[in-house]
């Protein structure tokens, strides 16, 4: 079978499954399977594809037709300026989370030795991106999931950051050093447990529920982690929390209740208040 026919059939399969851009996604999966670039699909439409290669392509296309996320199929996801290994044990990094990276980097001395804590590190994308841009920083990533930490370890090794990054299995910041970290970052589960069924199939069927379920009103996990987060930070240390699009007011109230001082509210590309920057102020 020739390459152009495989692309046509793949596009039709994905179209029937209501995949957003079927031609584009079929093209990407074929490129991944054959280890070629998109230009080759355009320039060599009559290229003969072997039966073995067709089987590999069809397997990938069927997975996508069943709404398995593209990132899980190819085990890769770009985040900020890096590419991370991902699988079904970790949440797929989202573009809105890149706001944390941008705001930390523009408000910090990159030549300063810093201690960074990432609570709920998952794939390690946030922490490792920061460490890659802050050559004198040291980071600790905490996650309750051993499987997630294995993914984070793969990414840590990929970027040769093992000497500046430790991964710990734990329950948020409990049992960590008090008054130790200059920067704390956290993208906790924040979906209301009663709203999980409303999520897209790509999310609720494939991504880890433990990384999505924020409990009652979506802020139960957030509320639970705040005391240990505050305890871990140095005085005048900054903490960045990602929240749901409609949770800003409640989240700010919880932060103030736990003695955090609100410094800035950062909106995402859609205009929703998505990141809350805080500071630990022992004088409050």
C-alpha positions as CSV (number, residue, x, y, z in Angstrom):
1,X,0.0,0.0,0.0
2,X,1.2,3.5,-0.8
3,X,1.7,6.2,1.8
4,X,-1.0,8.6,0.5
5,X,-3.7,5.8,0.7
6,X,-2.7,5.0,4.3
7,X,-3.0,8.7,5.2
8,X,-6.5,8.9,3.5
9,X,-7.7,5.8,5.3
10,X,-6.3,6.9,8.6
11,X,-7.9,10.4,8.3
12,X,-11.3,8.8,7.6
13,X,-11.0,6.5,10.6
14,X,-10.2,9.4,12.9
15,X,-12.9,11.6,11.3
16,X,-15.5,8.9,12.1
17,X,-14.4,9.1,15.8
18,X,-14.8,12.9,15.8
19,X,-11.1,13.6,16.3
20,X,-10.6,17.4,16.0
21,X,-8.2,17.5,13.1
22,X,-8.2,14.0,11.7
23,X,-5.8,14.6,8.8
24,X,-3.2,16.3,10.9
25,X,-3.4,13.7,13.7
26,X,-3.2,10.8,11.2
27,X,-0.2,12.4,9.6
28,X,1.6,12.8,12.9
29,X,0.9,9.2,13.9
30,X,2.2,8.0,10.6
31,X,5.3,10.1,10.9
32,X,5.9,8.7,14.4
33,X,5.4,5.1,13.2
34,X,7.7,5.4,10.2
35,X,10.2,7.8,11.8
36,X,9.8,10.3,9.0
37,X,8.8,14.0,8.9
38,X,5.7,15.5,7.4
39,X,7.6,16.8,4.4
40,X,8.2,13.2,3.3
41,X,4.5,12.4,3.4
42,X,3.9,15.3,1.0
43,X,6.9,14.7,-1.2
44,X,6.7,10.9,-1.4
45,X,3.0,10.1,-1.6
46,X,3.6,6.9,-3.7
47,X,6.1,5.5,-1.3
48,X,5.4,1.8,-0.7
49,X,4.8,0.9,3.0
50,X,5.5,-2.7,4.1
51,X,2.8,-4.9,5.8
52,X,4.7,-4.7,9.1
53,X,4.8,-0.9,9.0
54,X,1.0,-0.8,8.1
55,X,0.3,-3.0,11.2
56,X,2.2,-0.6,13.4
57,X,0.4,2.5,11.9
58,X,-3.0,0.9,12.2
59,X,-2.4,0.0,15.8
60,X,-1.6,3.6,16.6
61,X,-4.6,4.9,14.6
62,X,-7.0,2.6,16.4
63,X,-5.8,3.8,19.8
64,X,-6.4,7.4,18.7
65,X,-9.8,6.5,17.3
66,X,-10.7,5.2,20.8
67,X,-9.8,8.7,22.1
68,X,-6.5,7.7,23.8
69,X,-4.6,11.0,24.0
70,X,-1.9,11.5,21.4
71,X,0.7,12.2,24.1
72,X,0.1,8.7,25.6
73,X,0.3,7.0,22.3
74,X,3.7,8.3,21.4
75,X,4.8,8.7,25.1
76,X,5.9,12.3,24.5
77,X,4.7,15.8,25.4
78,X,6.3,19.1,24.8
79,X,6.1,21.5,27.7
80,X,7.6,25.0,27.6
81,X,10.9,24.4,25.7
82,X,11.4,20.7,26.7
83,X,10.0,17.3,25.7
84,X,9.0,14.9,28.4
85,X,8.2,11.2,28.6
86,X,4.6,10.6,29.7
87,X,2.4,7.6,30.2
88,X,-1.0,6.9,31.8
89,X,0.4,7.2,35.3
90,X,0.9,10.9,35.0
91,X,-1.3,13.9,34.0
92,X,-0.4,15.3,30.5
93,X,1.3,18.7,31.1
94,X,-1.0,21.5,30.0
95,X,-0.1,24.8,28.3
96,X,-1.7,26.9,31.0
97,X,0.7,25.4,33.5
98,X,3.6,27.0,31.6
99,X,2.5,30.3,33.3
100,X,4.1,29.0,36.4
101,X,7.5,28.6,34.6
102,X,7.2,32.1,33.0
103,X,6.4,33.9,36.2
104,X,9.0,32.1,38.3
105,X,11.8,32.8,35.8
106,X,11.0,36.5,35.3
107,X,11.0,37.1,39.1
108,X,14.1,35.3,40.1
109,X,17.9,35.7,40.0
110,X,19.0,32.9,37.8
111,X,22.4,32.8,39.2
112,X,21.3,32.4,42.8
113,X,21.4,29.0,44.7
114,X,17.8,28.1,45.3
115,X,15.8,25.2,46.9
116,X,12.7,24.4,44.9
117,X,9.8,22.1,46.1
118,X,7.3,20.6,43.7
119,X,4.3,19.1,45.4
120,X,2.5,16.5,43.2
121,X,5.3,16.4,40.7
122,X,3.8,13.9,38.3
123,X,6.0,13.7,35.2
124,X,8.4,16.3,36.8
125,X,7.7,18.7,33.9
126,X,7.4,21.9,36.0
127,X,10.3,21.2,38.4
128,X,12.7,19.9,35.7
129,X,11.9,22.8,33.4
130,X,12.8,25.2,36.2
131,X,16.0,23.4,37.1
132,X,17.0,23.4,33.4
133,X,16.8,27.2,33.4
134,X,18.2,27.7,36.9
135,X,21.7,26.2,36.9
136,X,22.3,26.8,40.6
137,X,19.0,25.5,41.9
138,X,18.3,22.2,43.6
139,X,14.8,20.6,43.5
140,X,12.7,18.1,45.3
141,X,9.7,16.5,43.7
142,X,7.1,14.8,45.9
143,X,4.3,12.5,44.7
144,X,2.1,10.0,46.4
145,X,2.2,7.7,43.3
146,X,5.3,5.5,42.9
147,X,4.3,5.0,39.2
148,X,4.4,8.8,38.7
149,X,7.8,9.0,40.3
150,X,9.1,6.4,37.9
151,X,8.1,8.6,35.0
152,X,9.7,11.6,36.7
153,X,12.9,9.6,37.2
154,X,13.0,8.8,33.4
155,X,12.7,12.6,32.7
156,X,15.3,13.5,35.3
157,X,17.8,11.1,33.8
158,X,17.0,12.2,30.3
159,X,18.1,15.8,31.1
160,X,21.0,14.8,33.4
161,X,19.5,16.5,36.4
162,X,19.7,13.7,38.9
163,X,22.5,15.5,40.7
164,X,20.2,18.5,41.4
165,X,16.8,16.7,41.8
166,X,15.5,14.3,44.4
167,X,12.2,12.5,44.0
168,X,10.3,11.5,47.1
169,X,7.2,9.3,47.7
170,X,5.1,11.3,50.2
171,X,1.9,13.0,51.1
172,X,2.4,16.6,50.0
173,X,5.0,18.4,52.2
174,X,4.6,16.3,55.3
175,X,7.8,15.2,56.9
176,X,9.9,17.6,54.8
177,X,12.3,20.2,56.3
178,X,10.7,23.3,57.8
179,X,11.6,26.8,56.5
180,X,13.8,25.3,53.8
181,X,12.5,26.1,50.4
182,X,12.8,29.4,48.5
183,X,10.2,28.4,45.9
184,X,7.2,26.0,46.1
185,X,5.2,25.0,43.0
186,X,2.1,23.0,43.0
187,X,-0.5,21.9,40.4
188,X,-2.8,19.9,42.7
189,X,-5.9,17.9,41.7
190,X,-8.7,20.5,41.5
191,X,-11.6,19.0,39.7
192,X,-14.8,18.7,41.8
193,X,-15.4,15.0,42.5
194,X,-19.0,15.5,41.4
195,X,-17.9,17.0,38.0
196,X,-15.5,14.2,37.0
197,X,-18.1,12.5,34.9
198,X,-18.4,15.7,32.8
199,X,-14.8,15.6,31.6
200,X,-13.9,14.7,28.0
201,X,-13.5,10.9,27.5
202,X,-9.9,11.6,26.6
203,X,-9.3,12.8,30.1
204,X,-11.6,10.7,32.3
205,X,-11.0,7.5,30.5
206,X,-7.2,7.7,30.3
207,X,-5.6,10.2,32.6
208,X,-5.0,9.2,36.3
209,X,-8.0,10.1,38.5
210,X,-5.8,10.6,41.5
211,X,-4.2,13.6,39.6
212,X,-7.7,15.1,38.7
213,X,-10.0,14.5,41.7
214,X,-9.8,17.5,44.0
215,X,-12.5,16.1,46.3
216,X,-15.4,18.2,47.6
217,X,-15.7,21.4,45.5
218,X,-12.4,20.6,43.9
219,X,-10.4,22.3,46.7
220,X,-10.3,19.6,49.3
221,X,-6.8,18.4,48.3
222,X,-5.7,22.0,47.9
223,X,-6.9,22.8,51.4
224,X,-5.2,19.7,52.9
225,X,-1.7,20.5,51.5
226,X,-1.6,24.1,52.6
227,X,-0.4,23.7,56.2
228,X,2.6,21.5,55.2
229,X,3.3,23.8,52.2
230,X,3.5,26.8,54.5
231,X,5.7,25.0,56.9
232,X,8.2,24.0,54.2
233,X,8.7,27.5,52.8
234,X,11.4,29.9,54.1
235,X,10.1,33.2,55.4
236,X,9.6,35.5,52.3
237,X,9.6,32.3,50.1
238,X,7.2,32.3,47.2
239,X,4.6,29.6,46.4
240,X,2.8,29.2,43.1
241,X,-0.5,27.3,43.0
242,X,-2.5,26.4,39.9
243,X,-6.2,26.3,40.4
244,X,-9.4,25.6,38.5
245,X,-10.9,28.4,36.3
246,X,-13.6,29.2,38.7
247,X,-11.8,28.7,42.1
248,X,-9.9,31.9,42.6
249,X,-11.9,33.5,45.3
250,X,-12.3,30.3,47.4
251,X,-8.6,29.4,46.9
252,X,-7.5,32.9,48.0
253,X,-9.6,32.6,51.2
254,X,-8.0,29.2,52.0
255,X,-4.5,30.6,51.4
256,X,-5.2,33.6,53.7
257,X,-6.6,31.3,56.3
258,X,-3.3,29.4,56.2
259,X,-1.2,32.6,56.6
260,X,-0.1,33.0,52.9
261,X,0.0,36.5,51.6
262,X,-1.4,36.9,48.1
263,X,1.1,38.6,45.8
264,X,-0.3,38.2,42.3
265,X,-3.1,36.5,40.3
266,X,-2.0,35.2,36.9
267,X,-4.6,34.7,34.2
268,X,-4.3,32.0,31.5
269,X,-4.7,32.6,27.8
270,X,-8.5,32.4,28.1
271,X,-8.6,35.1,30.7
272,X,-9.3,32.8,33.7
273,X,-7.5,33.4,37.0
274,X,-5.3,30.3,36.9
275,X,-2.1,30.8,39.0
276,X,-1.9,32.3,42.5
277,X,1.5,33.6,43.5
278,X,1.9,33.9,47.3
279,X,4.6,34.7,49.8
280,X,5.2,33.4,53.3
281,X,5.2,36.3,55.7
282,X,5.8,35.3,59.3
283,X,4.7,38.8,60.4
284,X,1.1,38.2,59.3
